[in-house]
Amino acid sequence: MDEKDKEQPSDEDTGRTTDHSSTDLVGTCSVDRITSSSPETDVNSSSLPSNKSKGHHRRTSSSVVDDLYHEILRGKAQALKQKHDDQMEQLAALSAMFDDFIEQAGNKSASLQHLRSMAAYSGGTHTAARDREPDGNGGKQLLSKVFHPRPSLLTELFEIPHIQTIHYIFIAVLLVFSLSTGVNDIMYHGTIGVDFRTFQYTFGKLPLVMAIWVCMQVSTLLAVYSGLLYWSKVRNNSHTADYLDYFCLAIYLAYQAVFIAIPAYYIAHLDLPPASATIVVVEQVRFIMKSHAFVREKIPVVIQSTSTKAAKCGEDVDPPLDFGRYIYFQFIPTLIYRDDYPRNKKIRWNFVLSNFANVAGAVMYAYYIFIRFCIPVFRNFNHIHVNPKTFVSSMFSCILPGALLFVMVFFALLHCWMNAFAEMLRFADRMFYRDWWNSTNFSNYYRTWNVIVHDWLYSYIYKDLYTFWGAKNRHTAMMVTFILSALFHEYIFCCMFRFFYPVLFVMFAGMGVCLIFVTQQKSSPPWNVLLWTSLLLGIGMLMCLYTMEYYARFNCPPSANEILLDFVIPRSWTCYVVDDSSNVSSLP
């Protein structure tokens, strides 16, 4: 048979149309071609495959299909695995971000119970606020203030729209107060600002206030710095340093006593109204704390410089005092002296102006609170009000305005005022308070309500007493520190109202200390409710008793003929109707 006869008939010759799509698999065709081209296979057998060959082709085709499916599945599995690995990496990153968020939120809010478990001087909003230093006494290590660049807590919270809305609500309430007062004055008096004379009286005699403030500031700058500089130079050249130290210490204590007495005398002599007197006495206490911080921090440095001179065989050593740094310390919002503080690069004047505007708004808030809720209740106080029923009713009526006033004082003084001066002076550490509103015990509340004052009391009173008395008497050192703080608070109230009525001292040093031990190491939410209930009742009682006694000083005769006894004995306890009613009409 020749080669022509061996050729297979084409599709066109047979008249059939081959549908290539009907071919089962590409692999079958390829296998057929391979089989037919094999030299060991007969031509006739290739053209007419047997059933065995067909089964073999079918099995070969199935294996190829399985291989293809396996490759496809393997590729999909690897793609899914890669996608899963990428998702796990993303979840790990999100988990790390969430952990950081929880850590930061725990530093900002005690609702996560993080701050409550930390030590008294543990971190602020971002990192630990203080590091540890040995007390040199063999006892536990005491903590030392370390400054870090960080914003105030409310500054960060106001970036959250929900918290910022609360701020806007307070602004709206202030506008409603102003509108209500204006409409009331127009309807009943035909003019606006009828009760504004109360505001003018409260902040009266401001030129005298400024004169007293300038004198106190100059004295703090020049007298304290000059005295410390003179002592440091004389001590370097003195062979009797111990006697000189005691002599200079006596002069320093005498200076502080005179610094307390003279402004207090002028407050009484000039009959400064309450707000003006408060400005003078608060600034007086601030100057005392500032000067003591500077002296207390520089005394060890001067003593060390003296030792350095002795080690250098009598060579002169410049005293480590810098007047420029002392001036800067006088105006920044901290009571802890350091030679250097963290500083911001620029001043945000819009931030400064907004904080001062908030201070003005808070002052107006307090004014409207007194005008609407307090003065109408106590302005005509006389013997009719001296009974338990009226007292209890008046106390509960003062709880709400007292709480609002409490919040306004905190917001205006510890947040807005401090942040405004910190921004102007580029002072970067803004931790003036912590989240005291989340406290579940009074110990944490006292530490976080006013961090500035607490730092000073801890650093310059408690630590020195602890070092002097030892670790065994640390509770005594704590009590002395607490009582000293209560005395200064009561001193401010005495100068503000010009009478001695130690309600704050009893509540601060008495009930406050008891509540510290009662609520110690409490962390559950009901204790936060108890703390707020105690605060509200205490604020209502304080506001009621002090306002009652203040107006009793106008409406009631003296309790005793002697000025000192009348200053100490409350007139509200012995009050009766005054015959001369003209005094009542002149009340502020």
C-alpha positions in Angstrom: 0.0 0.0 0.0 1.5 3.3 -1.0 1.6 6.4 1.0 -1.3 7.9 -0.7 -3.6 5.0 0.3 -2.4 5.3 3.8 -3.6 8.9 4.1 -6.8 9.4 6.1 -9.7 10.9 4.3 -10.2 14.6 5.1 -13.4 16.1 6.4 -14.2 17.6 3.1 -13.8 14.2 1.3 -16.1 12.4 3.6 -18.6 15.3 3.7 -18.6 15.6 7.4 -18.1 18.7 9.5 -15.8 18.3 12.5 -17.0 20.3 15.5 -13.8 21.0 17.5 -15.8 22.2 20.4 -17.3 18.8 20.7 -13.9 17.3 21.5 -14.0 16.2 25.1 -10.7 17.7 26.2 -7.6 19.2 24.7 -5.6 16.6 26.5 -7.4 13.8 24.6 -6.4 15.2 21.3 -2.9 15.6 22.4 -2.8 12.1 23.6 -4.2 10.8 20.3 -1.6 12.6 18.4 1.2 11.2 20.6 -0.2 7.7 20.2 -0.6 7.8 16.5 2.8 9.2 15.9 4.5 6.4 17.9 6.7 4.1 15.7 5.6 1.1 17.7 1.9 1.5 16.9 0.3 0.0 13.8 -1.4 2.4 11.4 -4.6 0.5 11.2 -4.8 0.2 14.9 -4.3 3.9 15.2 -7.1 4.6 12.8 -9.4 2.1 14.5 -8.5 2.2 18.2 -9.7 -0.7 20.3 -11.8 -0.4 23.4 -8.7 -0.8 25.5 -7.0 2.1 23.8 -10.1 4.2 24.4 -10.1 3.4 28.1 -6.5 4.2 28.3 -7.1 7.5 26.6 -10.0 8.2 28.9 -8.0 7.5 32.0 -5.1 9.6 30.7 -7.5 12.5 30.1 -9.0 12.2 33.6 -5.5 12.4 35.2 -4.7 15.5 33.2 -8.0 17.1 34.3 -7.3 16.2 37.9 -3.9 17.7 37.6 -5.4 20.9 36.2 -8.0 21.1 38.9 -5.3 20.4 41.6 -3.2 23.2 40.2 -6.2 25.6 40.2 -7.2 24.7 43.7 -3.6 24.9 44.8 -3.3 28.4 43.4 -6.6 29.5 45.0 -5.5 28.1 48.3 -2.2 29.9 48.1 -4.1 33.1 47.2 -6.5 32.6 50.1 -3.5 32.0 52.4 -1.8 35.1 51.2 -5.0 37.1 51.7 -5.4 35.6 55.1 -1.8 36.5 56.1 -2.4 40.1 54.9 -5.6 40.3 56.9 -3.8 38.9 60.0 -1.1 41.5 59.6 -3.7 44.2 59.3 -5.5 42.9 62.3 -2.2 42.8 64.2 -1.6 46.5 63.3 -5.2 47.4 64.3 -4.7 45.5 67.5 -1.5 47.4 68.3 -3.3 50.7 67.4 -6.2 49.7 69.6 -3.9 48.8 72.5 -2.2 52.2 72.1 -5.6 53.9 72.1 -6.7 52.0 75.2 -3.4 53.0 76.9 -3.8 56.6 76.0 -7.5 56.6 77.0 -6.7 55.0 80.3 -4.2 57.7 80.9 -6.8 60.3 80.1 -9.8 58.8 81.8 -10.1 56.8 85.0 -13.1 55.1 83.6 -10.7 52.4 82.4 -9.5 52.0 86.0 -5.9 52.6 84.9 -5.2 55.7 86.8 -6.7 54.4 89.9 -4.2 51.5 90.1 -1.3 53.8 89.6 0.8 55.4 92.4 0.0 58.8 93.7 2.6 60.4 91.5 2.4 58.1 88.4 1.9 59.4 84.9 -0.2 62.0 83.3 -1.9 62.0 79.9 0.9 60.4 78.0 3.9 59.2 80.0 4.8 59.0 83.6 4.9 62.5 85.1 7.6 61.8 87.7 10.5 59.6 88.2 11.8 58.1 91.4 14.6 59.4 93.6 15.9 57.9 96.8 14.8 59.5 100.0 18.1 58.9 101.6 16.3 57.6 104.7 16.3 53.9 104.2 12.5 53.9 103.6 10.5 53.8 100.5 11.5 55.9 97.5 9.9 59.3 97.2 8.9 60.7 93.9 10.1 63.8 92.2 8.3 66.0 89.7 9.4 65.6 86.0 8.0 68.0 83.4 6.9 66.7 80.0 5.4 68.4 77.0 1.7 67.6 77.1 -1.7 69.3 76.7 -4.4 69.6 79.3 -6.9 66.9 79.5 -9.9 69.1 78.6 -7.9 70.4 75.6 -7.7 66.9 74.2 -11.3 66.0 75.2 -12.6 69.1 73.4 -11.3 67.7 70.2 -14.0 65.1 70.4 -17.3 66.5 68.9 -19.5 65.0 71.6 -17.5 66.6 74.5 -17.3 69.9 72.6 -21.1 69.9 72.4 -21.2 70.0 76.2 -19.1 73.1 76.1 -21.5 74.6 73.6 -24.4 73.8 75.8 -22.9 75.7 78.6 -22.4 78.7 76.3 -26.0 78.4 75.2 -27.2 78.4 78.9 -25.0 81.5 79.5 -26.7 83.3 76.6 -30.1 82.3 78.0 -29.1 83.6 81.4 -28.1 86.9 79.9 -31.2 87.2 77.8 -33.4 86.3 80.8 -31.7 88.9 83.0 -32.0 91.6 80.3 -35.7 90.9 79.7 -36.5 90.8 83.4 -34.7 94.2 83.9 -36.6 95.8 81.0 -40.0 94.5 82.1 -39.7 95.4 85.8 -37.3 98.3 85.8 -37.4 99.7 82.3 -33.6 99.5 81.8 -30.8 96.9 81.5 -28.2 96.2 84.1 -30.1 96.9 87.3 -28.3 94.2 89.3 -24.9 94.9 87.7 -24.0 97.1 90.7 -23.5 93.8 92.5 -20.8 92.9 90.0 -19.3 96.4 90.3 -19.2 96.2 94.0 -17.6 92.7 94.1 -14.7 93.8 91.8 -14.4 97.3 93.3 -11.2 99.2 94.1 -9.2 97.5 91.4 -6.5 100.2 91.3 -5.7 99.5 95.0 -5.6 95.8 94.2 -3.1 96.4 91.4 -1.0 98.5 93.7 -0.8 95.8 96.3 -0.1 93.2 93.7 2.8 95.2 92.2 4.3 95.6 95.7 4.0 91.9 96.4 5.6 91.0 93.1 8.5 93.3 93.4 9.1 92.1 97.0 9.1 88.5 95.8 11.5 89.2 93.0 14.0 91.5 94.6 13.9 90.6 98.3 13.9 86.9 98.0 16.5 86.7 95.1 18.8 89.3 96.7 18.7 87.6 100.1 19.5 84.2 98.6 22.2 85.6 96.4 23.8 87.4 99.4 23.6 84.3 101.5 25.3 82.2 98.8 28.2 84.6 98.4 28.7 85.1 102.1 28.5 81.4 102.8 31.3 80.7 100.2 33.6 83.0 102.2 32.5 82.1 105.7 34.1 79.8 108.1 31.0 79.6 110.3 28.5 78.4 107.8 26.2 76.7 110.3 25.6 79.9 112.3 25.1 81.9 109.2 22.6 79.3 107.9 20.5 79.5 111.0 20.6 83.3 111.0 19.5 83.5 107.4 16.8 80.9 108.0 15.4 83.1 110.8 15.4 86.1 108.5 13.6 84.2 105.8 10.9 83.0 108.1 10.4 86.5 109.5 10.1 87.8 105.9 7.4 85.2 105.1 5.5 86.2 108.2 5.6 89.9 107.3 4.6 89.0 103.8 1.5 87.3 105.1 0.6 90.1 107.6 1.0 93.2 105.5 -1.4 92.3 102.6 -3.9 90.9 105.1 -3.8 94.2 107.0 -4.4 96.2 103.9 -7.3 94.0 102.8 -9.0 94.7 106.1 -7.9 98.4 106.3 -9.0 99.2 102.8 -12.2 97.2 103.2 -11.7 95.4 99.9 -14.8 93.7 98.5 -14.9 89.9 98.2 -13.6 89.4 94.6 -10.9 92.1 95.0 -9.8 90.6 98.3 -9.7 87.2 96.8 -7.3 88.4 94.0 -5.0 89.8 96.6 -4.9 86.9 99.0 -4.7 84.2 96.3 -1.8 86.0 94.7 -0.2 86.5 98.1 -0.3 82.7 98.7 1.0 82.1 95.2 4.0 84.4 95.8 4.7 82.6 99.1 4.7 79.2 97.4 6.8 80.4 94.5 9.5 82.0 96.6 9.7 79.0 98.9 10.0 76.7 95.9 12.9 78.7 94.6 14.7 78.9 97.9 14.1 75.3 98.7 15.4 74.1 95.3 18.5 76.4 95.4 19.6 75.8 99.0 21.1 72.3 98.2 22.7 73.7 95.1 24.4 76.5 97.0 25.6 74.1 99.7 27.0 71.9 97.0 28.8 74.8 95.4 30.4 75.6 98.8 31.6 72.0 99.0 33.0 72.4 95.4 34.9 75.5 96.5 36.4 73.6 99.4 37.4 70.8 97.2 39.1 73.3 94.8 41.2 74.7 97.7 39.4 77.9 98.1 38.8 78.9 94.5 35.8 81.2 94.0 32.7 79.4 92.6 29.9 81.4 91.1 26.6 80.9 92.9 24.2 78.9 90.7 21.5 81.5 90.6 19.9 83.0 87.5 17.6 86.0 87.9 16.1 85.6 84.4 15.0 82.0 85.1 13.6 83.2 88.4 11.5 85.8 86.7 10.2 83.3 84.2 9.3 81.0 87.0 7.2 83.7 88.6 4.7 83.8 85.8 4.5 80.2 84.4 1.7 78.1 85.8 3.7 75.8 88.1 4.8 76.0 91.7 7.8 73.6 91.2 11.1 75.4 90.4 13.4 74.0 87.7 16.2 75.7 85.8 14.7 74.5 82.6 11.2 73.6 81.4 9.8 72.1 78.2 8.9 74.9 75.8 6.7 75.1 72.8 8.1 76.6 69.6 5.4 79.2 68.9 2.5 81.0 70.6 -1.0 80.3 69.4 -2.7 83.6 70.0 -6.1 82.4 69.0 -5.8 79.8 71.7 -4.8 82.5 74.2 -7.8 84.7 73.3 -10.3 81.9 73.4 -9.2 80.9 76.9 -9.4 84.4 78.2 -12.9 84.6 76.6 -13.8 81.5 78.4 -12.6 83.0 81.7 -14.8 86.1 81.1 -17.8 83.8 80.3 -17.2 81.8 83.5 -17.1 85.0 85.6 -20.4 86.0 84.1 -21.8 82.6 84.8 -20.8 82.9 88.4 -22.4 86.3 88.5 -25.7 85.1 87.2 -25.7 82.1 89.6 -25.4 84.4 92.5 -28.0 86.9 91.2 -30.6 84.2 90.4 -30.1 81.6 93.1 -28.2 82.9 96.1 -28.7 86.6 96.7 -32.6 86.5 96.6 -32.5 83.7 99.3 -30.0 85.3 101.7 -30.0 89.0 101.1 -32.6 89.7 103.8 -31.3 87.2 106.2 -32.3 87.8 109.8 -33.5 85.9 112.9 -36.4 84.3 110.9 -33.9 82.2 109.0 -32.1 80.9 112.2 -34.0 77.7 112.5 -33.3 74.1 111.3 -36.2 74.0 108.8 -35.1 77.1 106.9 -31.4 76.1 107.1 -32.0 72.7 105.6 -34.2 74.2 102.8 -31.6 76.8 102.1 -28.8 74.3 102.0 -30.5 72.1 99.4 -31.4 75.1 97.3 -27.7 75.9 97.1 -26.6 72.5 95.9 -27.3 73.0 92.2 -25.9 76.6 92.0 -23.0 75.5 94.2 -22.2 72.6 91.8 -22.3 75.0 88.8 -20.1 77.5 90.6 -17.7 74.7 91.5 -17.4 73.6 87.9 -17.0 77.2 86.7 -14.2 77.9 89.1 -12.4 74.8 88.0 -12.8 75.5 84.3 -12.0 79.2 84.5 -9.0 79.0 86.8 -7.4 75.6 86.4 -8.0 75.1 82.7 -8.5 78.4 80.9 -6.4 80.8 83.0 -3.5 78.4 83.3 -3.6 77.4 79.7 -3.7 81.0 78.5 -0.5 82.0 80.5 1.2 78.7 79.6 0.6 79.4 75.9 1.9 83.0 76.2 5.0 81.8 77.9 5.4 78.7 75.7 5.3 76.5 78.8 4.6 73.0 77.4 3.6 70.9 80.4 -0.1 71.6 80.8 -1.0 68.9 83.3 -2.7 71.3 85.8 -5.3 68.7 86.8 -6.2 65.1 86.0 -9.6 63.4 85.6 -10.7 64.1 89.2 -14.4 63.7 88.1 -13.8 59.9 87.6 -12.3 59.4 91.1 -13.8 56.7 93.3 -12.0 57.7 96.5 -11.2 61.0 98.1 -7.4 60.3 98.1 -7.4 60.3 94.3 -9.7 63.3 94.2 -7.4 65.4 96.3 -4.4 64.4 94.2 -6.0 65.1 90.8 -8.3 68.1 91.5 -5.5 70.6 91.6 -2.2 69.1 90.5 -0.3 72.4 90.8 -0.9 72.8 94.5 -0.7 69.1 95.2 2.8 69.0 93.6 4.0 71.8 95.8 2.6 70.3 99.0 4.1 66.9 98.2 7.5 68.2 97.0 8.2 70.9 99.7 6.1 69.9 102.7 5.4 66.2 102.7 8.8 65.1 101.4 10.8 67.3 103.8 8.7 66.1 106.8 9.0 62.5 105.6 12.8 62.8 105.3 13.0 64.5 108.7 10.7 62.2 110.7 11.4 59.0 108.8 9.2 56.4 107.1 7.5 55.3 110.3 5.9 58.7 110.7 4.7 59.1 107.1 1.0 59.2 108.2 1.9 62.1 110.6 3.6 63.9 107.7 0.6 63.4 105.6 -1.8 64.7 108.3 0.4 67.8 108.9 0.5 68.5 105.1 -3.3 68.1 104.9 -3.9 70.4 107.9 -1.5 73.0 106.5 -3.5 73.0 103.2 -6.8 73.3 105.1 -5.4 76.3 107.1 -4.4 78.2 104.0 -7.8 77.5 102.4 -9.5 78.9 105.5 -7.1 81.8 105.5 -8.2 82.7 102.0 -11.9 82.6 103.1 -11.2 84.7 106.1 -9.6 87.4 104.0 -12.3 87.2 101.4 -15.2 87.7 103.8 -13.4 89.2 106.7 -14.7 86.9 109.4 -13.6 83.6 110.8 -16.1 80.8 110.2 -14.1 77.6 110.0 -16.7 75.5 108.1 -14.2 74.8 105.3 -11.5 73.8 107.7 -13.7 71.4 109.6 -15.0 69.8 106.3 -11.5 69.7 104.8 -9.4 68.6 107.7 -12.1 66.7 109.5 -14.6 65.0 107.2 -12.2 65.0 104.3 -9.6 63.0 106.2 -12.2 60.5 107.4 -13.5 60.0 103.9 -9.9 59.4 102.7 -9.7 56.3 104.9 -13.3 55.2 104.3 -12.9 55.3 100.5 -9.4 54.1 100.4 -8.6 51.6 97.5 -12.2 51.8 96.2 -12.6 51.5 92.5 -16.1 50.5 91.6 -18.5 53.0 89.9 -20.9 53.3 93.0 -18.0 54.9 94.9 -17.8 57.5 92.2 -21.5 58.2 92.8 -20.8 58.4 96.6 -18.0 60.8 96.0 -20.1 63.1 93.8 -23.0 63.0 96.3 -20.6 64.0 99.1 -19.1 66.8 97.0 -22.6 68.2 96.2 -23.8 68.1 99.7 -20.6 69.6 101.0 -20.6 72.4 98.4 -24.3 73.2 99.2 -23.5 73.4 102.9 -20.5 75.6 102.3 -22.3 77.9 100.0 -25.3 78.1 102.4 -23.3 78.8 105.6 -20.9 81.3 104.2 -23.5 83.2 102.3 -25.7 83.2 105.3 -23.0 84.5 107.5 -21.9 87.1 104.9 -25.3 88.7 104.8 -25.7 88.4 108.6 -22.8 90.7 108.9 -25.0 93.4 107.1 -28.3 92.6 108.7 -27.4 91.6 112.3 -25.7 93.5 115.1 -22.2 92.4 116.3 -22.1 89.3 118.4 -19.7 90.9 120.9 -18.5 94.3 121.7 -14.9 93.5 121.0 -13.7 93.4 117.4 -11.7 90.2 117.8 -14.7 88.3 119.4 -17.0 89.6 116.7 -14.6 88.4 114.1 -14.6 84.9 115.5 -18.2 84.5 116.7 -20.7 84.0 113.8 -23.5 86.6 113.7 -25.8 84.2 112.1 -26.0 82.2 115.3 -27.1 85.2 117.4 -29.0 87.2 114.9 -32.2 89.2 115.5 -34.1 91.9 113.6 -32.2 95.2 113.2 -34.3 98.2 113.9 -32.5 100.3 111.3 -33.6 98.9 108.0 -31.5 101.4 106.0 -28.6 99.0 106.2 -30.5 96.4 104.4 -31.2 98.6 101.4 -27.5 99.3 101.0 -26.6 95.6 100.6 -24.6 94.7 97.6 
